[in-house]
């Protein structure tokens, strides 16, 4: 990854350090002038549910929560929802 972060200012410097020059310039061309916020929820509900189903017997609840960026309480709630759907 070719990177010269000193040529950029502000957030673009951080982006260049993280993802390189070419990707930084693509982001700038696509989104310059916009205010962008990134939601904390990275994964879709469907992906989270599938991930929990697939890993329920292999991972601890705390590990699943950490992997998905959720609280352990929320993981337990989703597990309960999954179990309810299986009963119906």
Order of alpha helices (4+ residues) and beta strands (2+ residues): alpha-alpha-alpha-alpha-alpha
